[in-house]
Amino acid sequence: MSRPPIYNAFLHLTPNHHSHGFWRTPEGRVQYGYKDLDPYIDVVRTLERGRIDTLFIADVVGVYDLDFGDGSTTIRAGSQFPENDPITIVSALGHVTTDLGIAVTSNIIQDHPFSFARRLSSLDHFTHGRVAWNIVTSYLSNGFRNYGYDTIVGHDERYAWAQEYVDVTYKLWEHSWEDGAVLHDAETGRFFDPDRIHTIDHEGRWYKVQGPHLVEPSPQRTPVLFQAGNSPAGRDFAARNAEVTFLPSMSPATARDDIAILDDHLRSVGRTPDALKKIVALSTVIGSTEEEARRKQEYFRENIDFEALQAFWSGGSGIDLSAVDPDTPLAELARRVQLGDHVQSIFRAAADATDDASAVSWRDYLLSNGLLPGKFAGTPEQIADHVAEWVAAGADGFNVVPITTLGWWDEWVDHVVPVLQERGLAQREYAPGTLRDKIFGNGDRIDAGHRVHQVGLTPAGV
């Protein structure tokens, strides 16, 4: 391991990210501040104090249960609704931090690649090279209808679309401006060298973009690229495009298998396994003793709104879980979701991580084994042991999912981070440079085998 594991702090600009209904408790009422800026300022200052690598801001552009009803359950419970636009907060958070990376989620249906590339380059300048992009294809039918489509586009078709979308951004970021195009030469009157700035003249199935890019090259040019798809199409997309990917793995054993599959994909497209960091979810309940941690975990689970939780996973899976018997075996749900066009990896990963998926009901799994924050309850020392098991399995880092987006991070930074640092499982200081250099240690630019170097200024091949 060349550096300690990567830690991303998971965040939504919403009342409830995954802790559906916990806002009703005294501890959960901190989420009332989801629409204010100051609580997020407090969060990033805490994260930087704990030397967390990246703030990861998730996003959705639809209501989860409008596929199967009137959206009233999601709306009633504030389950990832409302959802403020994450890109609007990046400059403010970047201004009050110096090293923390900021990863913003934006999907292919919500913005044109030309305007999005311009926006990300601007933010990369404003943060001195600390921006990342979480590439998503969008999995809510309501999200597609919000942007003028009759329904969700098919699963693999979304990835073909996404490939052209990112190819347009690559051309703008990497090929529209040559190195040396920025002159600032007062004697010749040339602020820029026009001979080194080019149109991209992209013509593809979905987009026609002339260019040139309207922002001069930012410190990273291309922001660090995150991606979370784990279907066959998603894995292929990750191998070609991602620098950090989120595995669906729910145990160290399944992580080994998922990592081996991805490494084979990487080699097949001419990239090395270390060009893609593989990260798993880590969500803990922290206690000074194991008994205290388990008591807090039980209290959390007792205050989950099960109806809202079902509505949330209905939207993501494409299955109307409100109409499914909660005693349905997990294996049956895993089989059924493969037939849909939504998120195909959720139930597969859940079934793979369960010893006998035919003997575990959906309700029991949902409330006790996964898909909720706080899956692991323990002391800081036990959490460090848990982290070490994942690292031994090959995980490069963790997406840390809090119980509440706001108000939880001081406990993690004050109690868990020092133990991780003592064991060499978390960094004590930030490395210098851009976010990419901090993560990979190889400079500001994307790896030599990446697709950005292959697309050039030629029509897209999808």
C-alpha positions as CSV (number, residue, x, y, z in Angstrom):
1,M,0.0,0.0,0.0
2,S,1.7,3.2,-1.2
3,R,-0.3,5.5,0.9
4,P,-3.0,5.0,3.7
5,P,-6.5,4.3,2.5
6,I,-8.6,7.0,0.9
7,Y,-11.5,8.4,2.9
8,N,-14.5,10.1,1.3
9,A,-17.1,11.8,3.5
10,F,-20.5,11.1,2.0
11,L,-23.0,13.9,1.9
12,H,-26.3,14.9,0.5
13,L,-27.8,18.4,0.5
14,T,-31.1,16.9,1.6
15,P,-33.0,16.3,4.9
16,N,-32.4,12.5,4.9
17,H,-29.6,10.9,2.8
18,H,-30.1,7.3,3.9
19,S,-31.3,7.6,7.5
20,H,-35.0,7.7,6.6
21,G,-37.1,8.9,9.5
22,F,-34.2,9.5,12.0
23,W,-34.9,13.2,11.7
24,R,-37.8,12.6,14.2
25,T,-35.3,12.0,17.0
26,P,-33.5,14.6,19.1
27,E,-30.2,13.5,17.6
28,G,-31.6,13.6,14.0
29,R,-33.0,17.1,14.2
30,V,-29.7,18.5,13.2
31,Q,-30.8,17.7,9.6
32,Y,-33.3,20.6,9.7
33,G,-30.3,22.7,8.7
34,Y,-29.8,20.9,5.4
35,K,-30.7,24.0,3.4
36,D,-28.3,26.4,5.1
37,L,-24.7,27.0,4.2
38,D,-23.1,27.4,7.6
39,P,-23.7,23.7,8.7
40,Y,-21.8,22.5,5.7
41,I,-19.0,25.0,6.4
42,D,-18.7,23.4,9.8
43,V,-18.6,19.9,8.2
44,V,-15.7,20.6,5.8
45,R,-13.7,22.3,8.5
46,T,-14.1,19.2,10.6
47,L,-13.2,16.9,7.7
48,E,-10.1,18.9,7.0
49,R,-9.1,18.7,10.6
50,G,-9.4,15.0,10.3
51,R,-7.3,14.9,7.1
52,I,-10.2,13.4,5.2
53,D,-9.3,13.1,1.5
54,T,-12.6,14.1,-0.2
55,L,-16.0,15.4,0.5
56,F,-18.3,13.4,-1.8
57,I,-21.6,15.2,-2.6
58,A,-24.2,12.8,-4.0
59,D,-27.3,13.9,-5.9
60,V,-30.5,12.8,-7.5
61,V,-32.8,14.7,-9.9
62,G,-36.1,13.0,-9.2
63,V,-38.5,11.7,-6.6
64,Y,-38.0,8.0,-5.6
65,D,-41.5,6.7,-5.5
66,L,-43.1,8.6,-8.4
67,D,-42.7,5.5,-10.5
68,F,-45.2,3.6,-8.4
69,G,-47.5,6.2,-6.9
70,D,-47.8,9.9,-6.2
71,G,-44.5,10.4,-4.5
72,S,-46.2,11.1,-1.2
73,T,-44.1,8.6,0.9
74,T,-40.7,10.1,-0.2
75,I,-42.1,13.6,0.1
76,R,-43.7,13.0,3.5
77,A,-40.5,11.6,5.0
78,G,-38.0,14.0,3.3
79,S,-36.2,11.0,1.9
80,Q,-33.7,12.6,-0.4
81,F,-36.3,15.2,-1.1
82,P,-35.9,18.1,-1.5
83,E,-32.4,17.9,-3.1
84,N,-30.4,21.1,-3.4
85,D,-28.0,21.5,-6.3
86,P,-24.6,20.3,-5.1
87,I,-22.5,22.3,-7.7
88,T,-23.8,25.5,-6.1
89,I,-22.0,24.9,-2.9
90,V,-18.5,23.9,-4.2
91,S,-17.0,27.4,-4.4
92,A,-18.1,28.3,-0.9
93,L,-16.7,25.0,0.6
94,G,-13.5,25.4,-1.4
95,H,-13.0,28.9,-0.1
96,V,-12.9,27.8,3.5
97,T,-10.6,24.8,3.0
98,T,-7.1,24.4,1.6
99,D,-6.6,20.6,1.0
100,L,-10.0,18.8,1.1
101,G,-11.0,17.5,-2.3
102,I,-14.6,18.2,-3.3
103,A,-16.4,15.6,-5.5
104,V,-19.6,16.7,-7.1
105,T,-22.2,14.4,-8.7
106,S,-23.7,15.4,-12.0
107,N,-25.6,13.0,-14.3
108,I,-25.7,12.9,-18.1
109,I,-29.3,14.1,-18.4
110,Q,-29.2,17.2,-16.3
111,D,-26.6,19.3,-18.2
112,H,-25.1,19.7,-21.6
113,P,-21.4,18.5,-21.7
114,F,-20.2,21.8,-23.0
115,S,-21.6,23.9,-20.2
116,F,-20.8,21.2,-17.6
117,A,-17.1,21.1,-18.7
118,R,-17.0,24.8,-18.5
119,R,-18.4,24.8,-15.0
120,L,-16.0,22.1,-13.7
121,S,-13.0,23.8,-15.2
122,S,-14.0,27.0,-13.4
123,L,-14.4,25.3,-10.1
124,D,-11.1,23.5,-10.5
125,H,-9.4,26.9,-10.9
126,F,-11.3,28.4,-7.9
127,T,-10.2,25.5,-5.7
128,H,-6.7,25.2,-7.0
129,G,-7.2,21.8,-8.4
130,R,-9.3,20.0,-5.8
131,V,-12.4,19.1,-7.8
132,A,-13.7,15.7,-8.8
133,W,-16.7,14.6,-10.8
134,N,-18.9,11.6,-9.9
135,I,-20.2,10.4,-13.3
136,V,-23.7,9.0,-13.1
137,T,-26.2,7.9,-15.7
138,S,-29.3,8.6,-13.5
139,Y,-31.5,5.7,-12.4
140,L,-34.9,7.4,-11.5
141,S,-37.6,7.4,-14.1
142,N,-39.0,10.6,-12.6
143,G,-35.5,12.2,-13.2
144,F,-35.7,11.4,-16.9
145,R,-39.3,12.7,-17.1
146,N,-38.1,15.9,-15.5
147,Y,-35.8,16.4,-18.5
148,G,-38.4,15.7,-21.2
149,Y,-38.1,11.9,-21.6
150,D,-41.1,9.6,-21.5
151,T,-39.4,7.2,-19.3
152,I,-35.9,6.0,-18.2
153,V,-33.5,5.1,-21.0
154,G,-32.4,1.4,-21.0
155,H,-29.5,0.5,-18.6
156,D,-26.8,-0.3,-21.2
157,E,-28.0,2.4,-23.5
158,R,-27.4,4.9,-20.7
159,Y,-23.7,3.9,-20.5
160,A,-23.3,4.3,-24.3
161,W,-24.7,7.7,-23.9
162,A,-22.5,8.5,-20.9
163,Q,-19.4,7.4,-23.0
164,E,-20.1,10.1,-25.6
165,Y,-20.9,12.6,-22.9
166,V,-17.5,12.1,-21.2
167,D,-15.7,12.0,-24.5
168,V,-17.0,15.5,-25.3
169,T,-15.7,16.7,-21.9
170,Y,-12.3,15.0,-22.5
171,K,-11.9,16.8,-25.8
172,L,-12.7,20.1,-24.2
173,W,-10.5,19.6,-21.1
174,E,-7.5,17.8,-22.7
175,H,-7.4,18.6,-26.4
176,S,-9.0,22.0,-27.1
177,W,-6.0,23.9,-25.5
178,E,-2.5,22.8,-26.1
179,D,0.2,23.2,-23.4
180,G,1.8,26.6,-23.9
181,A,-1.4,28.3,-25.2
182,V,-1.4,30.6,-22.2
183,L,1.2,33.3,-22.9
184,H,0.5,36.6,-21.0
185,D,3.1,38.2,-23.3
186,A,2.7,42.0,-23.0
187,E,5.4,42.7,-25.6
188,T,3.6,40.9,-28.4
189,G,0.1,41.6,-27.1
190,R,-0.7,38.0,-27.0
191,F,-2.6,36.9,-23.9
192,F,-3.1,33.5,-25.5
193,D,-1.7,31.8,-28.6
194,P,-4.6,31.2,-30.9
195,D,-2.6,28.6,-32.9
196,R,-2.7,26.4,-29.9
197,I,-6.4,26.7,-29.1
198,H,-8.7,24.5,-31.2
199,T,-12.3,23.7,-31.9
200,I,-13.2,20.1,-31.1
201,D,-15.7,19.7,-33.9
202,H,-17.4,16.8,-32.2
203,E,-20.3,15.1,-34.1
204,G,-21.8,12.0,-32.4
205,R,-25.1,10.3,-31.8
206,W,-26.2,12.5,-29.0
207,Y,-24.1,15.7,-29.3
208,K,-22.7,18.1,-31.8
209,V,-20.2,20.5,-30.2
210,Q,-17.8,22.9,-32.0
211,G,-15.8,24.4,-29.2
212,P,-13.3,25.6,-28.3
213,H,-13.4,25.2,-24.6
214,L,-14.2,28.5,-23.0
215,V,-11.9,28.1,-19.9
216,E,-8.2,27.9,-20.0
217,P,-6.7,24.6,-18.7
218,S,-7.3,24.2,-15.0
219,P,-4.7,22.7,-12.6
220,Q,-6.0,19.2,-13.2
221,R,-7.4,19.8,-16.7
222,T,-9.7,16.8,-16.2
223,P,-11.1,16.6,-12.7
224,V,-10.6,13.4,-10.8
225,L,-13.2,11.0,-12.1
226,F,-15.4,9.0,-9.7
227,Q,-18.0,6.4,-10.8
228,A,-20.1,3.7,-9.1
229,G,-21.6,1.4,-11.7
230,N,-21.1,-2.3,-11.1
231,S,-23.2,-4.0,-13.7
232,P,-21.2,-5.5,-16.6
233,A,-21.7,-2.3,-18.6
234,G,-20.9,-0.2,-15.5
235,R,-17.7,-2.1,-14.9
236,D,-16.6,-1.7,-18.5
237,F,-17.3,2.1,-18.2
238,A,-15.3,2.2,-15.0
239,A,-12.3,0.5,-16.6
240,R,-12.2,2.9,-19.4
241,N,-13.0,6.1,-17.6
242,A,-13.0,6.1,-13.8
243,E,-10.1,6.9,-11.5
244,V,-12.0,6.0,-8.3
245,T,-14.9,3.6,-8.3
246,F,-17.3,2.5,-5.6
247,L,-17.7,-1.3,-5.2
248,P,-21.0,-2.8,-4.2
249,S,-19.1,-5.3,-2.0
250,M,-20.7,-6.0,1.3
251,S,-17.9,-8.2,2.7
252,P,-14.1,-8.4,2.3
253,A,-14.6,-11.7,0.6
254,T,-16.8,-10.3,-2.1
255,A,-14.6,-7.3,-2.4
256,R,-11.7,-9.6,-3.5
257,D,-13.8,-11.0,-6.3
258,D,-15.1,-7.5,-7.4
259,I,-11.6,-6.1,-7.4
260,A,-10.2,-9.1,-9.5
261,I,-13.0,-8.6,-12.1
262,L,-12.2,-4.9,-12.4
263,D,-8.5,-5.5,-12.6
264,D,-9.0,-7.8,-15.5
265,H,-11.2,-5.1,-17.2
266,L,-8.5,-2.6,-16.7
267,R,-5.8,-4.7,-18.3
268,S,-8.0,-5.5,-21.2
269,V,-8.3,-1.8,-22.1
270,G,-4.6,-1.0,-21.5
271,R,-4.7,0.4,-18.0
272,T,-2.9,-0.8,-14.9
273,P,-4.9,-1.9,-11.9
274,D,-3.4,0.8,-9.8
275,A,-4.9,3.4,-12.1
276,L,-8.3,2.8,-10.6
277,K,-8.8,3.2,-6.8
278,K,-11.5,0.8,-5.5
279,I,-13.5,2.1,-2.6
280,V,-16.1,0.4,-0.4
281,A,-18.8,1.8,1.8
282,L,-18.0,2.1,5.5
283,S,-20.7,3.1,7.9
284,T,-20.3,2.8,11.6
285,V,-22.0,3.5,14.9
286,I,-19.3,4.6,17.4
287,G,-19.3,3.9,21.1
288,S,-16.8,4.1,23.9
289,T,-17.6,0.4,24.5
290,E,-19.1,-2.2,22.2
291,E,-22.2,-2.3,24.4
292,E,-22.7,1.5,24.0
293,A,-22.2,1.2,20.2
294,R,-24.8,-1.6,19.9
295,R,-27.3,0.3,22.0
296,K,-26.9,3.3,19.8
297,Q,-27.2,1.1,16.7
298,E,-30.5,-0.4,18.0
299,Y,-31.9,3.0,18.8
300,F,-31.1,4.1,15.3
301,R,-32.8,1.1,13.7
302,E,-35.9,1.5,16.0
303,N,-36.3,5.0,14.6
304,I,-36.2,4.2,10.9
305,D,-39.3,4.9,8.8
306,F,-39.6,1.5,7.1
307,E,-42.2,2.7,4.6
308,A,-39.9,5.6,3.5
309,L,-37.0,3.1,3.3
310,Q,-39.1,0.9,1.0
311,A,-40.0,3.8,-1.2
312,F,-36.4,4.9,-1.4
313,W,-35.2,1.5,-2.6
314,S,-38.2,1.2,-5.0
315,G,-37.0,4.1,-7.0
316,G,-33.4,2.9,-7.1
317,S,-34.2,-0.7,-8.0
318,G,-37.1,-0.4,-10.3
319,I,-39.2,-2.7,-8.2
320,D,-42.4,-1.5,-6.4
321,L,-41.2,-2.8,-3.0
322,S,-44.4,-1.4,-1.3
323,A,-46.2,-4.2,-3.3
324,V,-43.6,-6.9,-2.4
325,D,-44.1,-9.1,0.7
326,P,-41.4,-8.0,3.1
327,D,-40.8,-11.7,3.8
328,T,-39.7,-12.3,0.1
329,P,-36.3,-14.0,0.1
330,L,-33.4,-11.8,-0.8
331,A,-32.4,-14.2,-3.6
332,E,-35.8,-13.7,-5.3
333,L,-35.4,-9.9,-5.3
334,A,-31.9,-10.2,-6.7
335,R,-33.2,-12.4,-9.6
336,R,-36.1,-10.0,-10.4
337,V,-34.0,-6.8,-10.5
338,Q,-31.8,-8.2,-13.2
339,L,-34.8,-7.8,-15.5
340,G,-35.1,-4.1,-14.9
341,D,-33.4,-1.0,-16.2
342,H,-32.5,0.7,-12.9
343,V,-29.7,-0.1,-10.5
344,Q,-28.7,-3.7,-11.2
345,S,-26.0,-4.1,-8.7
346,I,-27.7,-3.4,-5.4
347,F,-29.5,-6.7,-4.8
348,R,-26.8,-8.8,-6.5
349,A,-24.3,-7.5,-4.0
350,A,-26.7,-8.1,-1.1
351,A,-27.3,-11.6,-2.2
352,D,-23.6,-12.3,-2.8
353,A,-22.8,-11.2,0.7
354,T,-25.4,-13.3,2.4
355,D,-24.6,-16.9,3.3
356,D,-28.0,-18.2,2.3
357,A,-29.9,-15.5,0.4
358,S,-32.9,-17.7,0.0
359,A,-33.3,-17.9,3.8
360,V,-33.0,-14.2,4.5
361,S,-36.1,-12.0,4.0
362,W,-35.9,-8.6,2.4
363,R,-37.2,-6.9,5.6
364,D,-34.6,-8.6,7.8
365,Y,-31.8,-7.8,5.5
366,L,-32.9,-4.2,5.0
367,L,-33.1,-3.4,8.7
368,S,-30.2,-5.5,10.1
369,N,-27.6,-6.3,7.5
370,G,-27.2,-3.6,4.9
371,L,-28.5,-0.6,2.9
372,L,-28.7,1.5,6.1
373,P,-26.0,3.6,7.7
374,G,-24.5,2.2,10.9
375,K,-24.0,-1.4,9.7
376,F,-20.9,-1.8,11.9
377,A,-21.2,-0.9,15.6
378,G,-18.1,-0.8,17.8
379,T,-15.4,1.1,19.5
380,P,-12.8,3.1,17.6
381,E,-10.4,0.2,18.0
382,Q,-12.9,-2.3,16.6
383,I,-13.7,0.0,13.7
384,A,-9.9,0.1,13.0
385,D,-9.8,-3.7,13.0
386,H,-12.8,-3.7,10.6
387,V,-11.0,-1.2,8.3
388,A,-7.9,-3.4,8.3
389,E,-9.9,-6.4,7.1
390,W,-11.1,-4.5,4.1
391,V,-7.6,-3.1,3.3
392,A,-6.2,-6.7,3.5
393,A,-8.8,-7.7,0.9
394,G,-7.5,-5.1,-1.5
395,A,-9.8,-2.1,-0.9
396,D,-8.0,1.2,-1.6
397,G,-10.3,3.3,0.6
398,F,-13.7,4.0,2.0
399,N,-16.8,6.0,1.4
400,V,-17.7,6.9,4.9
401,V,-21.5,7.1,5.3
402,P,-22.6,9.0,8.4
403,I,-25.8,8.4,10.4
404,T,-26.6,12.1,9.8
405,T,-25.0,14.2,7.2
406,L,-24.7,17.1,9.6
407,G,-23.5,16.9,13.2
408,W,-21.9,13.4,13.1
409,W,-18.4,14.1,11.8
410,D,-16.8,15.4,15.0
411,E,-17.3,12.0,16.6
412,W,-15.6,10.3,13.7
413,V,-12.7,12.8,13.5
414,D,-12.2,13.1,17.3
415,H,-12.4,9.4,18.2
416,V,-11.9,7.1,15.2
417,V,-9.4,9.0,13.1
418,P,-6.6,9.1,15.8
419,V,-6.8,5.3,16.1
420,L,-6.7,4.8,12.4
421,Q,-3.7,7.2,12.1
422,E,-1.9,5.4,14.9
423,R,-2.2,2.1,13.0
424,G,-1.1,3.7,9.7
425,L,-4.7,3.3,8.3
426,A,-5.3,7.1,7.8
427,Q,-3.0,9.9,6.8
428,R,-1.7,12.3,9.4
429,E,-1.0,15.2,6.9
430,Y,-2.2,16.0,3.4
431,A,0.3,15.6,0.6
432,P,0.9,18.7,-1.4
433,G,-0.6,19.4,-4.9
434,T,-3.9,18.9,-6.6
435,L,-6.4,16.3,-5.5
436,R,-5.2,13.9,-8.2
437,D,-1.6,14.2,-7.0
438,K,-2.7,13.7,-3.4
439,I,-4.5,10.5,-4.3
440,F,-2.1,9.0,-6.8
441,G,1.2,10.8,-6.2
442,N,1.9,11.0,-9.9
443,G,1.2,14.6,-10.7
444,D,-1.7,16.6,-11.8
445,R,-2.6,14.9,-15.1
446,I,-4.6,11.7,-15.7
447,D,-2.8,8.4,-16.2
448,A,-1.3,7.7,-19.6
449,G,-3.5,4.7,-20.4
450,H,-6.8,6.6,-19.8
451,R,-9.3,7.1,-22.6
452,V,-8.8,10.9,-22.6
453,H,-5.6,10.4,-24.5
454,Q,-7.4,8.3,-27.2
455,V,-10.3,10.4,-28.1
456,G,-8.4,13.3,-29.6
457,L,-10.1,15.9,-31.9
458,T,-11.9,13.3,-33.9
459,P,-15.6,12.3,-34.1
460,A,-16.7,10.2,-31.2
461,G,-16.6,6.4,-31.3
462,V,-19.0,5.1,-28.7
